[in-house]
Amino acid sequence: MAATTPAQNIQIARLIAEEIGARPPQVSAAVELIDGGATIPFIARYRKEVTGGLDDTQLRTLEERLSYLRELEARRTAVIESIRTQGKLTDELEGRLATVTTKAELEDIYLPYKPKRRTRAEIARERGLGPLAEAILADRGKVPAELAAPFVTGEVVDVKAALEGARDILVESLSENADLLGSLRTHMREKAMLRAKVVDGKQEAGAKFADYFDHTERWSSAPGHRVLAMLRGRNEEVLDLSLDVDADDASPLKPVERMIGNALQIAADGKPGSQWLAEVARWAWRVRLSLNLSIDLMTEARERAEEEAIRVFARNLKDLLLASPAGSRCTMGLDPGIRTGVKVAVVDGTGKLLGTSTVYPFQPKNDVRGAQAELASLIVRHKVELIAIGNGTASRETDRLVADLLAEMPAEKRPMKVVVSEAGASVYSASQTAANEFPDLDVSLRGAVSIARRLQDPLAELVKIDPKSIGVGQYQHDVDQYRLARALDAVVEDAVNAVGVDLNTASASLLARVSGLGSSLAEAVIAHRDANGPFRSRRELLKVARLGPKTFEQCAGFLRIPNGKEPLDASSVHPEAYGVAARIVAACGRDVRTLMGDSAALKALDPRVFVDDTFGLPTVRDIIAELEKPGRDPRPEFRTATFNDEVHDIKQLKPGMLLEGTVTNVAAFGAFVDIGVHQDGLVHVSQLADRFIKDAHEVVKAGAVVKVRVLEVDVPRKRISLSMRKDGAAQTRDAGPQQDRTSPKGAARVPRQPDTARNAGPSGALAAALAEAMKRGK
């Protein structure tokens, strides 16, 4: 892409500044840093003085808009050059091209000059019909058929053919009129109705789209999730989609036809030429303009819906990645299964695999006693503190199996059990990353390891999985996959760098997301660590092959070395600012190790005293805050939902029930909540609070533990309506079509199996098995 000129850079900075609520110099400074190779996390954290404090959200928007506007400038330059080479560029046209701010506007203006294939209008001109079109426009009082008679020669066989050729020339002119196209597009955006109809004969096969079999809503306000649902229905040849404009306007001349008539300067004077041109206007709209503009608006609706879907997915992913970690405790992971058994893996506090097993408490083996004895043995042998149970098929049965086992254990040795999302665990199991970590471990057992680790630290484990496979989006397979991947990668990068990474324990997958590193350097860091032992200081990173000063600058502040030679290496203070930190420590007359964490002493300092030519007040304040809470984790305290032990299946739900659950997904129209019945329930946006909520994210986020009330249960369609309103009111707002209410989680559910754990026999048998296991574990 050609480099932008200084004048273009100034214009780009001005436009972006308006959009993100900043000043142009702030944008220009950030652009210079980005062009110099700095990452968004690095700029947001360590270059606040340079950018005037732009945060990561503003910087991400800036980065995206910068790419778009530079592409626009490159296209603008190409368009101007193309028109210039045709000898058609005027000062007025060039000035007009210079002021447009969108690619659509630019292409509208370029349309008459764009090289194109041989059109009907071009053929008409070749046949000498251009003067006929001009004659009709010039003299509306004459009959067009009479004006056309002299043009009936050669390839123009009759008057009708001559008039059709003139019409084609005029229609092409109208379709290349940028002002007319802009006006029509604006009118359609305001007035168009999006209509969906079922294709005849597809009612049964497309039953999942039943809400859209006869559906109409305004194009401008159609929610993205409904637009994507209708587009999917069209792609599956179940629905026909169309845009209707002014369908309810009873006037003889529709507004769009009036606009086209104005472009042709048609007067309501009853003259033959005016009447003929009015027919041309109607024909132009019906045959060409409405079709082209409808395609434009449907594309715009899809892009708008995709942007919304990507934004929802990104926010959910961020919430999931930044979910509270249970901590570095020995954890047992259970990947539930029925016929194939429950896969078991135990990892230590660092995530190192200690042992695996497979138990078969459900049909066909129904070996409940043997399963519980094996689990008890592993718990005692490895001093397990946490049990992570995947929320897939047989999750509640496995949860009950474990609950019965723990009830028989002494309270002081009883681990905490937690149901966790297993989304993406199977993807990880079959990945090259998992194969590299566990080359000799069966694929089925790798998922249990992942489930255990994601309870200990969701972020560290989920970075090993393609974000698109984590499953917290809406219609994620229907959106632009490149844009989705780019947005999700940015979320992962921001999350990893917000938390920070332990340099001596992090996996390659986690290190690869650290600012400035990437996969290749992450592998180099681990190779150096394996060959030379743990890093004792951040400065030792400069000894890693191919890791130079620029990369060190980008990554060092996000890497932590607990208990290293330099205490500040365990914090987010960047090595470049250690001098400032030293002056702060000296001012307190303390050793840095004793000062770190002493909030009272640090709050007594005046940050302005430590400002110098390199480090301004924002950085000094950040350093003092970090010294107060060194290496602080921004994630919330660990908390888990408690499912109702009496409710295991959707058939057991009754309206009015109060339950606790975990938010698994937040969409534009509401939040999906796992209440432990193998099918997520939906809290519609109107049921999230006792006040009006425009965006579900105002109230909930993925991973949150919430209390809900059951409103309705539709067992055949596997739909559960829930409420978080304190007044318990039923839905008061029209939820619109609810095709989108089915959570992806429930789509592949296997029917719940009999609760064999509950009917396993007397508790004495279990107690005996437990006692034997504990005896073996001593």
N, C-alpha and C positions, 0 to 999 in steps of 0.2 A: 504494500500500500504506500502511495506517495506521501511524503512528509507534509504536514500542514504548515502553512506560512504563519509568520508572527501575527498578522492581522486575523487569520482564521483562529489561531490559538486564543486571542483576546475575545473573539466572539463566542467561542466554545466555553471559555471560562465564565463569561457573563451569563450564558444560557443555563449552564449547570448550577451556578451560584443561585439563580432565581429558584430553581427546582428543589434544591436541598436546604434552602434557608441560610446561605452563607454569603460571604463577600468574594468577589472575583479574585483578589489576591490569595485568599485561602485556597481556592480551587487551583489556581496556577501553581501554588507551592506543592499541593498534593500531586498534581499531574507531573511535575518535575521529579518528585520522589518515585512515583510509579514508573515513569520512563527510565529512571535510573536503576530499576530492578528491586526497589523496596516492596515488601509485601504489605497488604492491608493491615494485618495484625501488628506488624512492626510500626507502621506509620501511626496507627491509632494509639498504641501504647507509648512509644518512645519518641515521637516527633510532634508532640502537642504544640510546642512553641512555634514550630515551622508552619503548621496548618491552622493555627488559632484554635486548636481543640476539637477538630472534626472527629466525630466518633466513628466506630466501625460501620454502623448502618449508613451514615452519610457517605462514607468512603466507598462502600460497596455500590451504592447508587451512582456515585460519581464515576466509578470505574466502568460500570455498565453503560452509562450515558456517554462517557468519553469514547468508548468503542463505537457506539451508534453514530455519534456526531462526526467522528473522523471518517467513518464509512460514507456519511452523507457528503462531507467535504470532497472526498475523493470522487464520488459519483458526480457532484456538482461540477468539478473541474473537467471531468470526462465529457459531460453533457455540453458544457460551454465550448469545449474544443471541437466536439462533433458539429455543433451548429455553425461554428466559425468556419470550419473547413467547407461547409456547404455554401458559404457566402451569404448566410441569412441572419447573422448575429448583429443586432442593433444595440445601441446604448440602452434604450428602454428595456429591451428583452434581457440584456445582461444584468441590468439593475434589478429586474424582477426575479431572475434566477438567484441573485445574491441574497435575497431577503427571505426565501422559503426556509422553514425549519423542520420539515418532515420529508421523508423520501417520497411519500404519496404525492405531495404538492409538486415536488420536483419532476416526477414522472408525468403528471398531468400537463405541465407546461411543455415538457419535451415531446409529448406525444405527436404533435404535427410534424416534428422534424426527425422523428425516429425512423431509421431505415426499416422498411417493412416489406413483406411479400406483396405480390401484385394483387391489389384489391379490386372489388367491383367498381369502386369509384375511379380507380386508376384506369381500368379498362374503359370506363365511360369517357374519361378525359381523352384517352387515346383515340376514341371514336369521334372526337370533336364536339362533345356535349357540354363542355365547360361553359361556353358562351350561352347555351340555352338556360342553364341554371342561373347565370348572371342576369339574363334578360327577364326571367320571371321575377327575380328579386327586385329588379329595377323598375318594372312597370306592372303593378298589381292589377291595373284596370284591364289589361289584355287577357284573353282566354289562353291558358297555357297550351292547350291542344293546337291552337292556331300558331302560337310561337314555335311549337315543336315541328310543325309540318315541313319546314325547309330542311330540317336535320335528318329527314328520312332518306338516307342514301347508304349504299354499300352494306355494311354490317348492321346498320340500324334499320330493321325491317319495316317498322311502322311507327306511328305516333306514340302508341303505348310503350314501345321499347325506348323511344327517345325520352319520354317523361320518366320512365323508371331509371334511366341512366342519370338524368338530372337529379332525381330524388337521391340516388346513391351518393352523388357528389355532395349534396347538401347534408345528408345524414353523416357522412364521414367528417365533414366540417364541424357539425354539432358534437360528434363524439370526441373531437380533439380540441374543443373549446374549454380551456382550463377553468374560466370563470363559471361557465354553465355547469361543468362537472362538480365544482366545489359547492355551488348552490344546491344542486340536486342531492349531493351526498349529505349535506347538512340537513336538508329537509327530510331525507329518508331516515337519518339518525334520530330525528325527533318524532317522526310519525309512523315509521314502519312497524308492522306487526309480524312476529315470527310465528308461523303456523306449522304444526306437525300433524300428519295424517297417516294412519296405518295403510300399508300396501295391501290391497285386496288379497285375501288368502293367507296372510301372514299373521293373523290374529293369534293362532295357537302357538306357532313356533316362536313368535316374538312376545310371548305373554309378559316377560320381564319389563317390557316397555309399555305396558297397558296404560300407564298414567299419561302417555303421550299419544295415544291412538287418535284423539281429537282434541288437540291442545293449542291454545293461542295465548300469546302474551307479547307485551311491547318489547321490541328489540333492544331499546336503550336500557331497560331495567331488568332484562332476563339474567338471573344469577348464573354465574359461570358453571356451577355443577349441573344445572339443568341444560344449559347449552351443550355441554360435553355429553350428557346422557342422550340428547336428541341427535347429536352428530354421530354418536356410536350406533344409535338405532338406524340412521341413514346408511352408515357404512356396512351394517349387517343386512341391508336391504329390507328392513322391517318398516321403516318410516320414510315418508316423503316430506321434505322440508321446503318451505317457500317463504318469501318475504312479500307481504301485501302492503301497498302504499296507497293511502287515501281510499281504501275499499269502501269505507262508510260515507264518503263524500258524495252527496247526491247531485252536486252541481254538474251541468253538462260539460264544463271544461275543468278537468282536474287541475289541482295546483301544479303538478309536475309538467303537464301539457302547457299550462300558462307560462311557466318558466322557459320552456323550449320555444314557445311562441314569441316571447319577449326577445330571445336570442336571435330570432329571425325577423324581429320587428314587425310582427303581424298585427294589423289593426282590425278591429271588429267593424269593418266598413262594407262587408258583403261583396267585395270585388272578387272576380274569378281567381285572380292570382292569390289573394289572401285566403280564399277557401281552399285552394289547392295546397298552399303552404301549411294550413292548419291540419290537413290530412297527413302531410309529410311529418309534422311535429308529432302527431299521434302514432304514426308508423315508426318513427325514430325511437320513441319511448318504448313502444310495445316490443319491437323486434331487436333493438340493439342496446339502448341506454339502460333500460330496466334490468336486462340480463347482466350486463357488465357491472353495473353498480351493485346489483344484488350479490354477485360473486365477491365484489370488494367488501361489502358489509358482512357477508357470512365469514369471510376471511378475518375481518376485523373482530367479529364476535368470537371466533375460535381463538384468535390470539389473546383477546381480553380474558377469555375463560381459562386459557392455558396459563396466562400470567397469574391469575388468581389461584389456580390449582397448584402451581409451582410455589407460590408464596405460602399457601397453606401447608404443603408438604415440608417446605423449609422450616417453618415455625414449629411444626410437630417434631421434626427431626432434631432441631435445636433443643427442644424441651426434653426429648428422650436422651440425647447425648449428655445433657447437663442434669440428668436425674440424680438423685442422691445416691452415693455409693454406700454399701453396707460396711465396707472397710476390709482391711487385711486380716481376715479371719479364715480359719480352715472351713471349707465349704463343700458340701455334697450337692452335686447337680443330678437331677432326675429328669430324663427325657421320657415322658409317659408313652406307653404303647399298650395295645391289647394283645393281639395274637403274637406280635414279635417281641413282647416283653418290655419291661421298663429298664432303660439303659441307665447305668449308675456310674458316676465319676466323682472322685474326691480330689480336691486341689488344696494345697497349703495356702497360707496368707499371701504369698507372692504369685499365686496362680500355677505353681508347679504341680504337675499331675502326680498324685500319690498312689492311686489305685482305681480299678474299674471293675464292673460286674454287670450282669444282666439278670433280672429277676422276673418271675412269671406269676404274678398274683391273680391275673385275670384269665378268662377262658382263652384257650381250651384247657390249660393246665390247672388254673385255680390254686396255685401253690402259695396261699396267703402266709401260712406259718413259715415256710422256707424263705419267702421273700423278706418277711419282717426280721427273721433271724439273721439273714445276710446283711440287711441294712443296719441292724443293731450292732453287729460285729464290726462293720466299717466305722460306725459312729464312735464306738468305744476305742477301737485300735488307733484311729487318727485324731481323736479328740475333736470331732466335728462340732462347730459352733453354729453353723448356718446350713439350712437345707433349701436349695432352690428347686422349685418344681415348675417345669415348663407348662404353659397354659394351653397346650394342644389337646389332641384326642386323649381321653382317659385322664385328664388333669384332675378333675374332682375326685375320681375314684382313687387316684394315687395320693391326693391330698388326704383323703379319709384313711387310707392305709397308713400313711405316716402319722396322722393324728392319733390313731389307735395305738401305734407303737410308742409314740412319745408320752402318751398318758400313763404308760406302765414304767417309764423311766424316772429315776430320782430327779427332783426339780433342779438340783444344782448341776446335773449332767445333761439336761434336756436342751437340745439345740432349738433355735428359732426356725420355723418353716415359713417360706415365702413363695407365693406363686408369682412367677416372672414371665414376661413376654418371651416367647421363643421365636419370634419373627426373624427370619434370616438365618437361624441356626443350621438348617439343612443346607443352605447355600454355603455357609462357612465350612460345613463338614466335608463337602465335595470340592472345596477350593484348593488351589495350589498352596495357599498360605497355610491351611490346615495340614496338608500333606507334608509341607516342610517342617511344621512344628511336631507332628506326630506321624512320622513315616510308617511306623509299625503298628499303629492303632487302627482298629476297624472304623470305617466311616461312620457307622451307626453310633459309636461311642464318642466320637468327636463332638457331636451335638450336645451331649451331656456335659462335656468339659466347658463348652461355650456358655451353656445355661448357668453353670456354677460361677464362672468368671464374670458374667454380666451382672450378677447380683453383687459381687465384690466391687466392681468398678465398671459401670455400663459403658463409659466413654472408651476405656482402654480396650474393651472387647468389641464394641460395635464398629470401631474404625477398621476392623479387619473384614467387614462385610460391605459390599457395594451398597451405598445408601439407598438405591432404588429397590433393594431387596428387603429393606427393613419394614416396608408396608405400612407407613403412616401417612399416605397420601390419598387423594381422591382422583380417580380416573388417571392415575399416573402413567399408564401405558398409552393413553390417548394424546399425550402432549409431546411437544418437540423434545426429543430425548437429549439432544445436545444442550439445549437451554436448561433442561431439568438437571442434567449431570453437572453442569457448570454451577448452578445455584446451590445444589446439595454439597458439592465439593467445597464451596465457599463456607457453608454452614459448618462442615466438619472442621475445616481449617480454623475458623474463628473459635469453635468450641474447644478444640485441643489447646490452642494457644491461650485461651482465657483461663484454663485450669492450670496449664503448665505440665511438664513431663519430667519424670525422674530419669535422668540420663543413664543411670546404671542398671535400671530394671526394665525400661520401656522396650516393647517389641519393635520390630522393623516397621510394622504397619502404623504404629503410633508415632514413631520418630519421623516417618515420611510425611506426616501432616504438620510437622513443626515448621514455622516460618523459615524459608530459605533452604530447607534440606531436600525434600523429595526422596523418591525410592532409592535411587542410586547412592546418594550420600548417606541415607539411613543405613543401608547395608554396609557401607564403608565404616560407619561409626560402630556398628555391632562387631564387625570383623576386628577393628582395633581393640574394642573392649574384650573380645574373646582372647585375643593374642596377648594383651598387656595387662589384663585385669581391670577392675573398676577405675573410672576416672576419679582423680583426687581433686581436680579443679576444672573450672570451665576453660581455662587457658590451654589445658591439654588437648582440647578439641582441635587446636591449630596443628597438632601432630597427625591428625587423621588425613589420609591420602585424599587429595583434591579438594580439601576443605580450606579455602583461603580466607583472608581478612574480611572480604565483603560478605561471604556466607556466615562467618562468625558473627559479624555485626547483626545480621538478620535473625539468627537463631539463639544466640547465647542467653538472652534475657528470658527465654521461655523454657530453658532447660534447668533442672534442679539437681543439686548434689547435696543431699542431706548428710550431715556429719563429715563434710569435707574439710580440707585445710583452710579454706576461706569461708567463714560463716555466711557471708552475703551470697555465696553460690547456691544457698538453699532458698533464696528469696527471688522475687521478680525484679530486683534492682539490677539494671544492666551494668555489665563490667565497665562500660565507658563512663558511668557515673559513680564508680566506687570512690573517686576522689571527693565528690560532694558528700557521700555517705560518711567518709572518714572525718570530714570537717564537722558534720553533725554529731558524730560520736565524740570527737574531741571537745566540742562545746559542752557536752554533758559530763566530761571528765570520767568517762566509764569505759570499760572494755566492751567491744561490740557484742560479745556473747551475753553479757549481763544486761546490756541495754535493750537488746531485742526482746520485745514483748512488754517492756515497761511503758505502758500507755501514759501514765501520769507525767513521767519525766519528758517524754516526747511531745506531749500536748502543751507543755510549758514553753516550748521553743517558738520563736518567730521565724517562719519559713523565709521571709524576705531577706533575712540576714545572709542566707546561703546562696542567693541568686548571683550568678556571674554572667559573663559574656556568652557562655555556651549553654548553660542550663538555667531555664527560667523558672518562674513560680510554679507552674503545673508539675514539672518534673520534681522539684524539691518537695512539694506536697505529696506526690506519689511515693517518694523515697521514705518520708517520715511515716506515712500510712503503712508502708510495707514493713518498716522496722517495728511498728506497733504490733502487727500480726504477720510475722514472716511466713511466706509460703502459704498464705491463707487460701482455702479452697472456696470458690464462689458458689459451689453447689449447695443445695439445702440439706438440712438434717435428714437422716434416713427415717422413712416411715412406710408402713405397708398396710394394705387393706386387709380386713378380716371378713371372709365370706361367711354367710349364714350356713351353718352346718346342716340345716334341715332342707335347704334348697339346692338341688343339684341339676335340675332339668327344667327346661322352659315350661313344661307342662305343670310344674309345681308352683309357678308364679301366679299370684292373684293380685288384682288391682288393689291398691292401698298398702301393699307390703313396703316396709322400710328396709333398705339394704345398703350395705357399703360396697363400693367397687373402685376400680382403677380406670381412669380415663385412658383409652388406648389410641384414640384418634380424634382430632378436632377438625371439623370441616366448616365451610362457610355457613351451613344451615344448622349446625349443632355439634354435639359431642357424643361419641360412642363410648360406652362404659362397660367394662367387663365385670359382671356381677356373679360370675362363677357358674353359668349354666350352658357353656359351650356356644353361646351366641350373644354377641354384644347387644346392648340396648341403646336406643337413641334418646338423648335429651335434646329435643328441638330447641332452637335458639330462644323461642318464646317461653321455654320452661326452665331456662338456666337461672333465672333470678326473678324477684318480685318487682323488678324495674325493667324498663325497655333496654334490650341489649341489641346492638347493631352487629357486633362481631363476637362470636363465641369465645375468641381468645381474650376478651376482656375479663372473663370469669374463670375459665379453666384452661389447662394445658395438658399435653400428653404426659402421663405418668402420675398425675395428681390423684390423691385419694379423696373420694367424694361420697356423700350420703345421698341416696336417691329414693324416690317413691315410685312404685309401679303404677302407671296409668292404664295402659292397655296391653294385652297380649294376643298376638295373632299367630297361633301355633302352626297352621298350614304354611303360612308365608314366612315363618321364622322372624317375626317382627315384634320387638319389645319397645313400647313407648314409656319413657321415664320422665320424672320431673325432679328438679332441685329447688322448686319454689317452696317457700315455707308455708304459704297459704294452702298448698295442695290442690290448687285450682287446675282444672283441665285446660287444654290448650285453648287460648283465646284469640290467637292470630292464625290466619290461613297459612298452613305450612307449604302449600303448593304441591305439585306432584311429588310423590315420595318414592319414586323408583330408586333414588339415591340413598334411601334409608338403610338398605341392606349393607351391613358391614362386611368388608372383604373377609374378615376373620371367620364368619360363619359359613362361608360358601363351601368349604371342603370338609365340613364336620362329618364324622362318622356317628351314627346313632349311638346314644349312650348305652353302655353295657350294664348288666346287672351289677349292683354294688356288692361284689363278693367280699370286700373287706368287712362290711357290716355283718355279713352272715357267715363269718369264718369259723365260728364255733365259740366255745366258752373262753372268757378272758384268762382263765387259768392256763390254757394251752399257750396263749401268747406270753403270759408271764413266765412260763417255764422256758420258752424259746429265748426270751429276752435275758433271763438269768443265765442261761447257758452261754449266750453270746457275750455277755459282760464278763463271765468267768474266763472265756477264751481270750478276751481282749486285755485282761490284766497282765 
